[in-house]
Amino acid sequence: MKRILVAIALAAFAVNASAATCAAQSADKKLVGAAKTSFLKKCEADAKASCDASAKEKKLSGAAQTSFVKKCVADAVGS
């Protein structure tokens, strides 16, 4: 039951992450300095967790998993 709830929560985050990148969200919130750095760090960590879960759902491993997670996190974080 816990796994299902975690999967639903991660899926919801993935939908939110795709709506706007971390960089765009920080700009919308008008964050600067340490607040922006902290927000981006947390956002990236959340994106990595979500991407790792997506990779597991797709049953990826090795280089395919690494490549998928790297691109997924880069897309979520933005520039």
FIKOLZA-1660 file (N, C-alpha, C; in steps of 0.1 Angstrom, whole numbers, plus 5000, padded with zeros to 4 digits):
% residues 79
   i   px   py   pz ch aa at
   1 5008 4988 5000  A  M  N
   1 5000 5000 5000  A  M CA
   1 5009 5013 5000  A  M  C
   2 5020 5012 5008  A  K  N
   2 5029 5024 5009  A  K CA
   2 5035 5026 4995  A  K  C
   3 5038 5016 4988  A  R  N
   3 5045 5017 4975  A  R CA
   3 5035 5024 4965  A  R  C
   4 5023 5021 4966  A  I  N
   4 5013 5027 4957  A  I CA
   4 5012 5042 4960  A  I  C
   5 5011 5045 4972  A  L  N
   5 5010 5059 4976  A  L CA
   5 5023 5067 4972  A  L  C
   6 5034 5061 4974  A  V  N
   6 5047 5068 4970  A  V CA
   6 5047 5070 4954  A  V  C
   7 5043 5059 4947  A  A  N
   7 5042 5060 4932  A  A CA
   7 5033 5071 4928  A  A  C
   8 5021 5073 4935  A  I  N
   8 5012 5083 4931  A  I CA
   8 5018 5097 4934  A  I  C
   9 5024 5098 4945  A  A  N
   9 5030 5111 4949  A  A CA
   9 5041 5115 4939  A  A  C
  10 5049 5105 4935  A  L  N
  10 5060 5108 4926  A  L CA
  10 5054 5111 4912  A  L  C
  11 5044 5105 4908  A  A  N
  11 5038 5108 4895  A  A CA
  11 5032 5122 4896  A  A  C
  12 5026 5126 4907  A  A  N
  12 5020 5139 4908  A  A CA
  12 5032 5149 4907  A  A  C
  13 5043 5146 4913  A  F  N
  13 5054 5156 4913  A  F CA
  13 5060 5156 4898  A  F  C
  14 5060 5145 4892  A  A  N
  14 5065 5145 4878  A  A CA
  14 5057 5154 4869  A  A  C
  15 5044 5154 4871  A  V  N
  15 5034 5162 4863  A  V CA
  15 5037 5177 4866  A  V  C
  16 5039 5180 4879  A  N  N
  16 5042 5194 4883  A  N CA
  16 5056 5198 4878  A  N  C
  17 5065 5189 4878  A  A  N
  17 5079 5193 4874  A  A CA
  17 5079 5195 4859  A  A  C
  18 5071 5188 4852  A  S  N
  18 5071 5190 4837  A  S CA
  18 5064 5203 4834  A  S  C
  19 5055 5208 4842  A  A  N
  19 5048 5221 4840  A  A CA
  19 5057 5233 4840  A  A  C
  20 5066 5233 4849  A  A  N
  20 5076 5244 4849  A  A CA
  20 5089 5239 4855  A  A  C
  21 5100 5243 4850  A  T  N
  21 5113 5239 4855  A  T CA
  21 5116 5245 4868  A  T  C
  22 5125 5240 4875  A  C  N
  22 5129 5245 4888  A  C CA
  22 5134 5260 4887  A  C  C
  23 5141 5263 4876  A  A  N
  23 5146 5276 4874  A  A CA
  23 5134 5286 4871  A  A  C
  24 5124 5281 4864  A  A  N
  24 5113 5290 4861  A  A CA
  24 5105 5292 4874  A  A  C
  25 5104 5282 4882  A  Q  N
  25 5096 5283 4895  A  Q CA
  25 5103 5293 4904  A  Q  C
  26 5117 5292 4904  A  S  N
  26 5124 5301 4913  A  S CA
  26 5122 5316 4908  A  S  C
  27 5122 5318 4895  A  A  N
  27 5120 5331 4890  A  A CA
  27 5106 5336 4893  A  A  C
  28 5096 5327 4891  A  D  N
  28 5082 5331 4895  A  D CA
  28 5081 5335 4909  A  D  C
  29 5088 5328 4918  A  K  N
  29 5088 5332 4932  A  K CA
  29 5097 5343 4936  A  K  C
  30 5104 5348 4926  A  K  N
  30 5114 5359 4928  A  K CA
  30 5124 5357 4939  A  K  C
  31 5129 5344 4938  A  L  N
  31 5139 5341 4948  A  L CA
  31 5153 5345 4944  A  L  C
  32 5161 5350 4954  A  V  N
  32 5175 5354 4951  A  V CA
  32 5184 5349 4962  A  V  C
  33 5196 5348 4959  A  G  N
  33 5207 5345 4969  A  G CA
  33 5205 5331 4975  A  G  C
  34 5206 5330 4988  A  A  N
  34 5206 5317 4995  A  A CA
  34 5193 5310 4994  A  A  C
  35 5182 5318 4993  A  A  N
  35 5168 5312 4992  A  A CA
  35 5167 5305 4978  A  A  C
  36 5172 5311 4968  A  K  N
  36 5172 5305 4955  A  K CA
  36 5181 5293 4954  A  K  C
  37 5192 5294 4960  A  T  N
  37 5202 5282 4960  A  T CA
  37 5195 5270 4967  A  T  C
  38 5189 5273 4978  A  S  N
  38 5183 5263 4986  A  S CA
  38 5171 5257 4979  A  S  C
  39 5163 5265 4973  A  F  N
  39 5152 5260 4965  A  F CA
  39 5156 5251 4954  A  F  C
  40 5166 5256 4946  A  L  N
  40 5171 5248 4935  A  L CA
  40 5177 5235 4939  A  L  C
  41 5184 5235 4950  A  K  N
  41 5190 5223 4955  A  K CA
  41 5179 5212 4958  A  K  C
  42 5169 5217 4966  A  K  N
  42 5158 5208 4970  A  K CA
  42 5150 5203 4957  A  K  C
  43 5147 5213 4948  A  C  N
  43 5140 5209 4936  A  C CA
  43 5148 5199 4928  A  C  C
  44 5161 5200 4927  A  E  N
  44 5169 5191 4919  A  E CA
  44 5168 5177 4926  A  E  C
  45 5169 5177 4939  A  A  N
  45 5169 5164 4947  A  A CA
  45 5155 5157 4945  A  A  C
  46 5144 5165 4945  A  D  N
  46 5131 5160 4943  A  D CA
  46 5130 5154 4929  A  D  C
  47 5135 5162 4919  A  A  N
  47 5135 5157 4905  A  A CA
  47 5143 5144 4903  A  A  C
  48 5154 5143 4910  A  K  N
  48 5162 5131 4909  A  K CA
  48 5155 5119 4915  A  K  C
  49 5148 5121 4926  A  A  N
  49 5140 5110 4932  A  A CA
  49 5129 5106 4922  A  A  C
  50 5122 5115 4917  A  S  N
  50 5111 5112 4907  A  S CA
  50 5117 5105 4895  A  S  C
  51 5128 5110 4890  A  C  N
  51 5134 5104 4878  A  C CA
  51 5139 5090 4881  A  C  C
  52 5144 5088 4892  A  D  N
  52 5149 5074 4896  A  D CA
  52 5137 5065 4897  A  D  C
  53 5126 5069 4902  A  A  N
  53 5114 5061 4903  A  A CA
  53 5108 5058 4889  A  A  C
  54 5109 5068 4880  A  S  N
  54 5104 5065 4866  A  S CA
  54 5113 5055 4859  A  S  C
  55 5126 5056 4862  A  A  N
  55 5135 5046 4856  A  A CA
  55 5133 5032 4861  A  A  C
  56 5129 5031 4874  A  K  N
  56 5126 5018 4879  A  K CA
  56 5113 5013 4873  A  K  C
  57 5103 5021 4871  A  E  N
  57 5091 5017 4865  A  E CA
  57 5093 5012 4851  A  E  C
  58 5102 5019 4844  A  K  N
  58 5105 5015 4830  A  K CA
  58 5115 5003 4830  A  K  C
  59 5119 4998 4842  A  K  N
  59 5128 4987 4843  A  K CA
  59 5141 4989 4836  A  K  C
  60 5147 5002 4837  A  L  N
  60 5159 5005 4831  A  L CA
  60 5171 5001 4841  A  L  C
  61 5182 4998 4835  A  S  N
  61 5194 4996 4844  A  S CA
  61 5207 4999 4836  A  S  C
  62 5217 5001 4843  A  G  N
  62 5230 5004 4837  A  G CA
  62 5231 5017 4830  A  G  C
  63 5237 5017 4819  A  A  N
  63 5239 5030 4811  A  A CA
  63 5226 5036 4807  A  A  C
  64 5216 5028 4804  A  A  N
  64 5203 5033 4800  A  A CA
  64 5196 5041 4811  A  A  C
  65 5197 5035 4823  A  Q  N
  65 5192 5042 4835  A  Q CA
  65 5199 5055 4838  A  Q  C
  66 5212 5054 4837  A  T  N
  66 5220 5066 4840  A  T CA
  66 5217 5077 4830  A  T  C
  67 5216 5074 4817  A  S  N
  67 5213 5084 4807  A  S CA
  67 5199 5089 4809  A  S  C
  68 5189 5081 4812  A  F  N
  68 5176 5085 4814  A  F CA
  68 5174 5095 4825  A  F  C
  69 5180 5091 4837  A  V  N
  69 5180 5099 4849  A  V CA
  69 5186 5113 4846  A  V  C
  70 5198 5113 4840  A  K  N
  70 5205 5125 4837  A  K CA
  70 5197 5135 4829  A  K  C
  71 5191 5130 4818  A  K  N
  71 5183 5138 4809  A  K CA
  71 5170 5143 4816  A  K  C
  72 5164 5134 4824  A  C  N
  72 5152 5137 4831  A  C CA
  72 5154 5148 4841  A  C  C
  73 5165 5147 4849  A  V  N
  73 5168 5157 4859  A  V CA
  73 5172 5171 4852  A  V  C
  74 5179 5170 4841  A  A  N
  74 5183 5182 4834  A  A CA
  74 5170 5189 4829  A  A  C
  75 5161 5181 4824  A  D  N
  75 5148 5187 4819  A  D CA
  75 5140 5194 4830  A  D  C
  76 5140 5187 4842  A  A  N
  76 5132 5192 4853  A  A CA
  76 5138 5204 4859  A  A  C
  77 5152 5205 4860  A  V  N
  77 5159 5216 4866  A  V CA
  77 5158 5228 4857  A  V  C
  78 5160 5226 4844  A  G  N
  78 5161 5238 4835  A  G CA
  78 5174 5245 4836  A  G  C
  79 5174 5257 4830  A  S  N
  79 5187 5265 4831  A  S CA
  79 5184 5279 4836  A  S  C
% end
